[in-house]
Amino acid sequence: MRQDAQDSFEKSVSVGNLLALKRRPHEIYKLPGWTPVMVSAYIVRRTPAGTDRMEEFLQEEMVAIGWSTLGDLSEADKQEIRNRLEKEYPDDDPRAIGLRVGYINRLVNKMDEGNTVLVPRYGNVYVGEVTGEYEYKESLSEDYAHQRPIDWRFNKSAIDGQKAPQKIHKKLYPGTVSHTVQDLDDKNAVETFLKQSAGAEKIRYFELLQDGELYGINKKTIEEAMLTVFQRYYPTMRGAGTRGDDEGDTDLIAENLPGDLTVRIQIKHYGDGDLGTEPIDQLAKSMDDGDRGIVATVGQVSPAAEKHAADSDYEISLIDGWEFTELVFEHRTEFSRSERRLLGLDSLPQVT
């Protein structure tokens, strides 16, 4: 790489340890401006109009609140919600009306696609992601017509709410007044709670990946699955189409990155067997001066492969099955439903 290009690369691309790796330090070259952000989060109670609707929430993939007699609120702002409540409940205390305005307005107007929803039930919590706009189910005979569609996480299983950070725990289980829809302002605390809860599931994912029993990932789909993950770092990455010819083998490629950088990735779907040296040689043959290379596998990396990569004339990093698992779970909240199916995230057995 030219010196000016190298300088440009070092200034514009953040290089660092993105993973807490047990085997060795590992670097992935990250595009500038990429920063994971925890989106807004809300607590929604499972009892619209006083009836436990958790089963309906899960089966119908939504959350809901009562006050259905207010009608469709799709075009209602906060003041209009207040006007309808005061008309519908003229004898109610103004403070109670004010609280209801806040609850309803959060579900109707403040929630947005991609927001996180926590629904406590006894000592556990169901976690979901808002997937669409407010909906009014006029045909419902029961009082939970105001709804938001939800994609439930953790395979629709509850996580342990008692392990939530104190700030979150106090709102999940207030002991006195339970607000129907409540903001969770401490995004870092929410993110920490969800990451900790994902720990056992992450280990199970890795075990199934190693055993070749993870639904969605196999020899035919591994390239597409890894492309889905690596595009979180290199949005322009695409399939390269080479297949082990005399000019080497690159499965995925991202070109024209800052500093004229090209990243090439070679993918190997090994189960029980360790990654050897041959894929490193194949990748190196396809590389030009200044390229960065990654050999990724769902299996293990042999000591010989580590040494071979370190001794290469090119800068080649190795990613094993655990590191790939770390990448998947680091970005799991960003994947679409079809991407999660591809990566096997929606088919994990319940972890207890």
Contacts in CASP RR format, 6 or more apart in sequence:
PFRMAT RR
TARGET T0000
AUTHOR 0000-0000-0000
METHOD contacts of the structure
MODEL  1
MRQDAQDSFEKSVSVGNLLALKRRPHEIYKLPGWTPVMVSAYIVRRTPAG
TDRMEEFLQEEMVAIGWSTLGDLSEADKQEIRNRLEKEYPDDDPRAIGLR
VGYINRLVNKMDEGNTVLVPRYGNVYVGEVTGEYEYKESLSEDYAHQRPI
DWRFNKSAIDGQKAPQKIHKKLYPGTVSHTVQDLDDKNAVETFLKQSAGA
EKIRYFELLQDGELYGINKKTIEEAMLTVFQRYYPTMRGAGTRGDDEGDT
DLIAENLPGDLTVRIQIKHYGDGDLGTEPIDQLAKSMDDGDRGIVATVGQ
VSPAAEKHAADSDYEISLIDGWEFTELVFEHRTEFSRSERRLLGLDSLPQ
VT
1 9 0 8 1.000
1 259 0 8 1.000
1 260 0 8 1.000
1 261 0 8 1.000
1 289 0 8 1.000
1 290 0 8 1.000
2 260 0 8 1.000
5 259 0 8 1.000
5 260 0 8 1.000
5 261 0 8 1.000
6 259 0 8 1.000
8 258 0 8 1.000
8 259 0 8 1.000
8 260 0 8 1.000
9 257 0 8 1.000
9 258 0 8 1.000
9 259 0 8 1.000
9 260 0 8 1.000
9 261 0 8 1.000
12 32 0 8 1.000
12 258 0 8 1.000
12 259 0 8 1.000
13 29 0 8 1.000
13 30 0 8 1.000
13 31 0 8 1.000
13 32 0 8 1.000
13 257 0 8 1.000
13 258 0 8 1.000
13 259 0 8 1.000
13 261 0 8 1.000
14 30 0 8 1.000
14 32 0 8 1.000
14 34 0 8 1.000
15 27 0 8 1.000
15 29 0 8 1.000
15 30 0 8 1.000
16 27 0 8 1.000
16 28 0 8 1.000
16 30 0 8 1.000
17 25 0 8 1.000
17 26 0 8 1.000
17 27 0 8 1.000
18 26 0 8 1.000
18 28 0 8 1.000
18 30 0 8 1.000
18 327 0 8 1.000
18 330 0 8 1.000
19 26 0 8 1.000
19 28 0 8 1.000
19 323 0 8 1.000
19 326 0 8 1.000
19 327 0 8 1.000
19 330 0 8 1.000
20 326 0 8 1.000
21 323 0 8 1.000
21 326 0 8 1.000
22 322 0 8 1.000
23 301 0 8 1.000
23 320 0 8 1.000
23 322 0 8 1.000
23 323 0 8 1.000
24 306 0 8 1.000
26 317 0 8 1.000
26 318 0 8 1.000
26 319 0 8 1.000
26 323 0 8 1.000
27 317 0 8 1.000
28 233 0 8 1.000
28 294 0 8 1.000
28 317 0 8 1.000
29 233 0 8 1.000
29 257 0 8 1.000
29 261 0 8 1.000
29 263 0 8 1.000
29 292 0 8 1.000
30 233 0 8 1.000
31 233 0 8 1.000
31 234 0 8 1.000
31 235 0 8 1.000
31 257 0 8 1.000
31 258 0 8 1.000
32 258 0 8 1.000
34 232 0 8 1.000
34 233 0 8 1.000
36 330 0 8 1.000
36 331 0 8 1.000
36 334 0 8 1.000
38 116 0 8 1.000
38 187 0 8 1.000
38 188 0 8 1.000
38 190 0 8 1.000
38 191 0 8 1.000
39 112 0 8 1.000
39 114 0 8 1.000
39 115 0 8 1.000
39 116 0 8 1.000
39 187 0 8 1.000
40 110 0 8 1.000
40 111 0 8 1.000
40 112 0 8 1.000
40 115 0 8 1.000
40 116 0 8 1.000
40 183 0 8 1.000
40 184 0 8 1.000
40 187 0 8 1.000
41 115 0 8 1.000
41 116 0 8 1.000
41 117 0 8 1.000
41 118 0 8 1.000
41 183 0 8 1.000
41 184 0 8 1.000
41 187 0 8 1.000
41 190 0 8 1.000
42 106 0 8 1.000
42 111 0 8 1.000
42 115 0 8 1.000
42 116 0 8 1.000
42 117 0 8 1.000
42 118 0 8 1.000
42 181 0 8 1.000
42 182 0 8 1.000
42 183 0 8 1.000
42 184 0 8 1.000
43 117 0 8 1.000
43 118 0 8 1.000
43 119 0 8 1.000
43 120 0 8 1.000
43 171 0 8 1.000
43 172 0 8 1.000
43 179 0 8 1.000
43 181 0 8 1.000
43 182 0 8 1.000
43 184 0 8 1.000
44 63 0 8 1.000
44 65 0 8 1.000
44 107 0 8 1.000
44 117 0 8 1.000
44 118 0 8 1.000
44 119 0 8 1.000
44 180 0 8 1.000
44 181 0 8 1.000
44 182 0 8 1.000
45 119 0 8 1.000
45 120 0 8 1.000
45 178 0 8 1.000
45 179 0 8 1.000
45 180 0 8 1.000
45 181 0 8 1.000
46 52 0 8 1.000
46 53 0 8 1.000
46 54 0 8 1.000
46 57 0 8 1.000
46 119 0 8 1.000
46 120 0 8 1.000
46 121 0 8 1.000
47 53 0 8 1.000
48 64 0 8 1.000
48 65 0 8 1.000
48 66 0 8 1.000
48 143 0 8 1.000
48 144 0 8 1.000
48 180 0 8 1.000
49 66 0 8 1.000
49 67 0 8 1.000
49 68 0 8 1.000
49 142 0 8 1.000
49 143 0 8 1.000
49 144 0 8 1.000
51 142 0 8 1.000
51 143 0 8 1.000
51 144 0 8 1.000
53 64 0 8 1.000
53 144 0 8 1.000
54 119 0 8 1.000
54 121 0 8 1.000
54 126 0 8 1.000
56 62 0 8 1.000
56 64 0 8 1.000
56 144 0 8 1.000
57 63 0 8 1.000
57 64 0 8 1.000
57 119 0 8 1.000
57 126 0 8 1.000
57 150 0 8 1.000
58 126 0 8 1.000
58 152 0 8 1.000
58 156 0 8 1.000
61 149 0 8 1.000
61 150 0 8 1.000
61 151 0 8 1.000
61 152 0 8 1.000
62 135 0 8 1.000
62 147 0 8 1.000
62 148 0 8 1.000
62 149 0 8 1.000
62 150 0 8 1.000
63 107 0 8 1.000
63 117 0 8 1.000
63 119 0 8 1.000
63 147 0 8 1.000
63 148 0 8 1.000
63 150 0 8 1.000
64 137 0 8 1.000
64 144 0 8 1.000
64 145 0 8 1.000
64 146 0 8 1.000
64 147 0 8 1.000
64 148 0 8 1.000
65 103 0 8 1.000
65 104 0 8 1.000
65 107 0 8 1.000
65 144 0 8 1.000
65 146 0 8 1.000
65 180 0 8 1.000
65 181 0 8 1.000
66 143 0 8 1.000
66 144 0 8 1.000
66 145 0 8 1.000
66 146 0 8 1.000
67 85 0 8 1.000
67 88 0 8 1.000
67 100 0 8 1.000
67 104 0 8 1.000
67 143 0 8 1.000
67 146 0 8 1.000
68 140 0 8 1.000
68 143 0 8 1.000
68 144 0 8 1.000
68 145 0 8 1.000
68 146 0 8 1.000
69 88 0 8 1.000
70 81 0 8 1.000
70 84 0 8 1.000
70 85 0 8 1.000
70 88 0 8 1.000
70 104 0 8 1.000
70 146 0 8 1.000
71 84 0 8 1.000
71 136 0 8 1.000
71 138 0 8 1.000
71 145 0 8 1.000
72 136 0 8 1.000
72 138 0 8 1.000
73 80 0 8 1.000
73 81 0 8 1.000
73 84 0 8 1.000
73 104 0 8 1.000
73 108 0 8 1.000
73 134 0 8 1.000
73 136 0 8 1.000
73 146 0 8 1.000
74 108 0 8 1.000
74 133 0 8 1.000
74 134 0 8 1.000
74 136 0 8 1.000
76 84 0 8 1.000
76 108 0 8 1.000
77 109 0 8 1.000
78 101 0 8 1.000
78 102 0 8 1.000
78 105 0 8 1.000
78 109 0 8 1.000
81 101 0 8 1.000
81 102 0 8 1.000
81 104 0 8 1.000
81 105 0 8 1.000
81 108 0 8 1.000
82 97 0 8 1.000
82 98 0 8 1.000
82 101 0 8 1.000
85 92 0 8 1.000
85 97 0 8 1.000
85 98 0 8 1.000
85 100 0 8 1.000
85 101 0 8 1.000
85 104 0 8 1.000
86 97 0 8 1.000
89 97 0 8 1.000
99 179 0 8 1.000
100 180 0 8 1.000
102 181 0 8 1.000
103 179 0 8 1.000
103 180 0 8 1.000
103 181 0 8 1.000
104 146 0 8 1.000
104 181 0 8 1.000
106 181 0 8 1.000
106 182 0 8 1.000
106 183 0 8 1.000
107 134 0 8 1.000
107 146 0 8 1.000
107 148 0 8 1.000
107 181 0 8 1.000
108 134 0 8 1.000
108 146 0 8 1.000
109 134 0 8 1.000
110 183 0 8 1.000
111 117 0 8 1.000
111 130 0 8 1.000
111 134 0 8 1.000
111 148 0 8 1.000
112 130 0 8 1.000
113 130 0 8 1.000
113 131 0 8 1.000
113 132 0 8 1.000
113 133 0 8 1.000
114 129 0 8 1.000
114 130 0 8 1.000
114 131 0 8 1.000
115 129 0 8 1.000
115 130 0 8 1.000
116 127 0 8 1.000
116 128 0 8 1.000
116 129 0 8 1.000
116 130 0 8 1.000
116 184 0 8 1.000
116 190 0 8 1.000
116 194 0 8 1.000
116 333 0 8 1.000
117 127 0 8 1.000
117 128 0 8 1.000
117 129 0 8 1.000
117 130 0 8 1.000
117 148 0 8 1.000
117 150 0 8 1.000
118 125 0 8 1.000
118 126 0 8 1.000
118 127 0 8 1.000
118 128 0 8 1.000
118 168 0 8 1.000
118 172 0 8 1.000
118 184 0 8 1.000
118 190 0 8 1.000
119 125 0 8 1.000
119 126 0 8 1.000
119 127 0 8 1.000
119 128 0 8 1.000
120 126 0 8 1.000
120 161 0 8 1.000
120 172 0 8 1.000
120 173 0 8 1.000
121 158 0 8 1.000
123 160 0 8 1.000
123 161 0 8 1.000
123 162 0 8 1.000
123 173 0 8 1.000
124 158 0 8 1.000
124 159 0 8 1.000
124 160 0 8 1.000
124 161 0 8 1.000
125 158 0 8 1.000
125 159 0 8 1.000
125 160 0 8 1.000
125 161 0 8 1.000
125 164 0 8 1.000
125 172 0 8 1.000
126 152 0 8 1.000
126 154 0 8 1.000
126 156 0 8 1.000
126 158 0 8 1.000
126 159 0 8 1.000
127 152 0 8 1.000
127 153 0 8 1.000
127 154 0 8 1.000
127 159 0 8 1.000
127 194 0 8 1.000
127 197 0 8 1.000
128 150 0 8 1.000
128 151 0 8 1.000
128 152 0 8 1.000
128 153 0 8 1.000
129 150 0 8 1.000
129 151 0 8 1.000
129 153 0 8 1.000
129 333 0 8 1.000
130 148 0 8 1.000
130 149 0 8 1.000
130 150 0 8 1.000
131 149 0 8 1.000
131 150 0 8 1.000
131 151 0 8 1.000
131 337 0 8 1.000
132 148 0 8 1.000
132 149 0 8 1.000
133 148 0 8 1.000
134 146 0 8 1.000
134 147 0 8 1.000
134 148 0 8 1.000
135 147 0 8 1.000
135 148 0 8 1.000
135 149 0 8 1.000
136 145 0 8 1.000
136 146 0 8 1.000
136 147 0 8 1.000
137 144 0 8 1.000
137 145 0 8 1.000
137 147 0 8 1.000
138 145 0 8 1.000
151 337 0 8 1.000
153 333 0 8 1.000
154 197 0 8 1.000
154 198 0 8 1.000
154 201 0 8 1.000
155 346 0 8 1.000
155 347 0 8 1.000
155 348 0 8 1.000
155 349 0 8 1.000
155 350 0 8 1.000
157 350 0 8 1.000
157 351 0 8 1.000
159 194 0 8 1.000
159 197 0 8 1.000
160 197 0 8 1.000
161 169 0 8 1.000
161 172 0 8 1.000
162 169 0 8 1.000
163 193 0 8 1.000
163 196 0 8 1.000
163 197 0 8 1.000
164 172 0 8 1.000
164 189 0 8 1.000
164 193 0 8 1.000
165 186 0 8 1.000
165 189 0 8 1.000
165 192 0 8 1.000
165 193 0 8 1.000
167 186 0 8 1.000
167 189 0 8 1.000
168 184 0 8 1.000
168 186 0 8 1.000
168 189 0 8 1.000
168 190 0 8 1.000
168 193 0 8 1.000
171 182 0 8 1.000
171 184 0 8 1.000
184 190 0 8 1.000
194 333 0 8 1.000
198 329 0 8 1.000
198 332 0 8 1.000
199 329 0 8 1.000
200 351 0 8 1.000
201 329 0 8 1.000
201 348 0 8 1.000
201 351 0 8 1.000
202 325 0 8 1.000
202 326 0 8 1.000
202 329 0 8 1.000
204 348 0 8 1.000
204 349 0 8 1.000
204 351 0 8 1.000
205 214 0 8 1.000
205 325 0 8 1.000
205 328 0 8 1.000
205 329 0 8 1.000
205 344 0 8 1.000
205 345 0 8 1.000
205 348 0 8 1.000
206 321 0 8 1.000
206 322 0 8 1.000
206 325 0 8 1.000
208 214 0 8 1.000
208 348 0 8 1.000
209 217 0 8 1.000
209 298 0 8 1.000
209 299 0 8 1.000
209 321 0 8 1.000
209 324 0 8 1.000
209 325 0 8 1.000
210 271 0 8 1.000
210 272 0 8 1.000
210 298 0 8 1.000
210 299 0 8 1.000
210 321 0 8 1.000
211 271 0 8 1.000
212 218 0 8 1.000
212 271 0 8 1.000
212 298 0 8 1.000
214 344 0 8 1.000
214 347 0 8 1.000
215 344 0 8 1.000
215 347 0 8 1.000
216 225 0 8 1.000
216 341 0 8 1.000
216 342 0 8 1.000
216 343 0 8 1.000
216 344 0 8 1.000
216 347 0 8 1.000
217 225 0 8 1.000
217 298 0 8 1.000
217 342 0 8 1.000
217 343 0 8 1.000
217 344 0 8 1.000
218 269 0 8 1.000
219 269 0 8 1.000
221 342 0 8 1.000
222 267 0 8 1.000
222 269 0 8 1.000
222 298 0 8 1.000
223 239 0 8 1.000
223 251 0 8 1.000
223 252 0 8 1.000
223 267 0 8 1.000
224 342 0 8 1.000
225 342 0 8 1.000
225 343 0 8 1.000
226 252 0 8 1.000
226 265 0 8 1.000
226 267 0 8 1.000
226 296 0 8 1.000
226 324 0 8 1.000
227 237 0 8 1.000
227 238 0 8 1.000
227 239 0 8 1.000
227 252 0 8 1.000
228 335 0 8 1.000
228 339 0 8 1.000
228 342 0 8 1.000
228 343 0 8 1.000
229 324 0 8 1.000
229 327 0 8 1.000
229 328 0 8 1.000
229 331 0 8 1.000
229 343 0 8 1.000
230 237 0 8 1.000
230 252 0 8 1.000
230 254 0 8 1.000
230 265 0 8 1.000
231 237 0 8 1.000
232 327 0 8 1.000
232 331 0 8 1.000
232 334 0 8 1.000
234 254 0 8 1.000
234 257 0 8 1.000
234 263 0 8 1.000
236 254 0 8 1.000
236 255 0 8 1.000
236 256 0 8 1.000
236 257 0 8 1.000
237 252 0 8 1.000
237 253 0 8 1.000
237 254 0 8 1.000
237 263 0 8 1.000
237 265 0 8 1.000
238 252 0 8 1.000
238 253 0 8 1.000
238 254 0 8 1.000
239 251 0 8 1.000
239 252 0 8 1.000
239 253 0 8 1.000
240 250 0 8 1.000
240 251 0 8 1.000
240 252 0 8 1.000
240 253 0 8 1.000
240 264 0 8 1.000
240 286 0 8 1.000
241 250 0 8 1.000
241 251 0 8 1.000
242 248 0 8 1.000
242 249 0 8 1.000
242 250 0 8 1.000
242 251 0 8 1.000
242 286 0 8 1.000
243 249 0 8 1.000
244 282 0 8 1.000
246 285 0 8 1.000
247 285 0 8 1.000
247 286 0 8 1.000
248 282 0 8 1.000
248 283 0 8 1.000
248 284 0 8 1.000
248 285 0 8 1.000
248 286 0 8 1.000
249 266 0 8 1.000
249 279 0 8 1.000
249 282 0 8 1.000
249 283 0 8 1.000
249 285 0 8 1.000
249 286 0 8 1.000
250 264 0 8 1.000
250 265 0 8 1.000
250 266 0 8 1.000
250 283 0 8 1.000
250 286 0 8 1.000
250 287 0 8 1.000
251 265 0 8 1.000
251 266 0 8 1.000
251 267 0 8 1.000
252 264 0 8 1.000
252 265 0 8 1.000
252 267 0 8 1.000
253 262 0 8 1.000
253 263 0 8 1.000
253 264 0 8 1.000
253 265 0 8 1.000
254 262 0 8 1.000
254 263 0 8 1.000
255 262 0 8 1.000
256 262 0 8 1.000
257 263 0 8 1.000
261 290 0 8 1.000
261 291 0 8 1.000
261 292 0 8 1.000
262 288 0 8 1.000
262 290 0 8 1.000
262 291 0 8 1.000
262 292 0 8 1.000
263 291 0 8 1.000
263 292 0 8 1.000
263 293 0 8 1.000
263 294 0 8 1.000
264 283 0 8 1.000
264 286 0 8 1.000
264 287 0 8 1.000
264 291 0 8 1.000
264 292 0 8 1.000
264 293 0 8 1.000
264 294 0 8 1.000
265 283 0 8 1.000
265 293 0 8 1.000
265 294 0 8 1.000
265 295 0 8 1.000
265 296 0 8 1.000
266 279 0 8 1.000
266 280 0 8 1.000
266 282 0 8 1.000
266 283 0 8 1.000
266 293 0 8 1.000
266 294 0 8 1.000
266 295 0 8 1.000
266 296 0 8 1.000
267 295 0 8 1.000
267 296 0 8 1.000
267 297 0 8 1.000
268 275 0 8 1.000
268 279 0 8 1.000
268 295 0 8 1.000
268 296 0 8 1.000
268 297 0 8 1.000
269 297 0 8 1.000
269 298 0 8 1.000
270 297 0 8 1.000
270 298 0 8 1.000
270 299 0 8 1.000
270 300 0 8 1.000
271 298 0 8 1.000
271 299 0 8 1.000
272 299 0 8 1.000
273 299 0 8 1.000
273 300 0 8 1.000
274 299 0 8 1.000
274 300 0 8 1.000
274 301 0 8 1.000
274 302 0 8 1.000
274 305 0 8 1.000
275 295 0 8 1.000
275 297 0 8 1.000
275 299 0 8 1.000
275 300 0 8 1.000
275 301 0 8 1.000
275 302 0 8 1.000
275 305 0 8 1.000
275 318 0 8 1.000
275 320 0 8 1.000
276 301 0 8 1.000
276 302 0 8 1.000
276 304 0 8 1.000
276 305 0 8 1.000
276 308 0 8 1.000
277 302 0 8 1.000
277 304 0 8 1.000
277 305 0 8 1.000
277 308 0 8 1.000
279 295 0 8 1.000
279 297 0 8 1.000
279 305 0 8 1.000
280 295 0 8 1.000
280 305 0 8 1.000
280 308 0 8 1.000
280 309 0 8 1.000
280 312 0 8 1.000
280 316 0 8 1.000
280 318 0 8 1.000
281 308 0 8 1.000
283 293 0 8 1.000
283 295 0 8 1.000
283 316 0 8 1.000
284 312 0 8 1.000
284 313 0 8 1.000
284 314 0 8 1.000
284 316 0 8 1.000
287 293 0 8 1.000
287 314 0 8 1.000
290 314 0 8 1.000
290 315 0 8 1.000
291 314 0 8 1.000
291 315 0 8 1.000
292 315 0 8 1.000
292 316 0 8 1.000
292 317 0 8 1.000
293 314 0 8 1.000
293 315 0 8 1.000
293 316 0 8 1.000
293 317 0 8 1.000
294 316 0 8 1.000
294 317 0 8 1.000
294 318 0 8 1.000
294 319 0 8 1.000
295 305 0 8 1.000
295 309 0 8 1.000
295 316 0 8 1.000
295 317 0 8 1.000
295 318 0 8 1.000
295 319 0 8 1.000
296 318 0 8 1.000
296 319 0 8 1.000
296 324 0 8 1.000
297 318 0 8 1.000
297 319 0 8 1.000
297 320 0 8 1.000
297 321 0 8 1.000
297 324 0 8 1.000
298 320 0 8 1.000
298 321 0 8 1.000
298 324 0 8 1.000
299 320 0 8 1.000
299 321 0 8 1.000
300 320 0 8 1.000
300 321 0 8 1.000
301 318 0 8 1.000
301 320 0 8 1.000
305 318 0 8 1.000
306 318 0 8 1.000
309 316 0 8 1.000
309 317 0 8 1.000
309 318 0 8 1.000
319 327 0 8 1.000
328 343 0 8 1.000
328 345 0 8 1.000
332 340 0 8 1.000
332 345 0 8 1.000
335 343 0 8 1.000
335 345 0 8 1.000
337 346 0 8 1.000
340 346 0 8 1.000
341 347 0 8 1.000
END
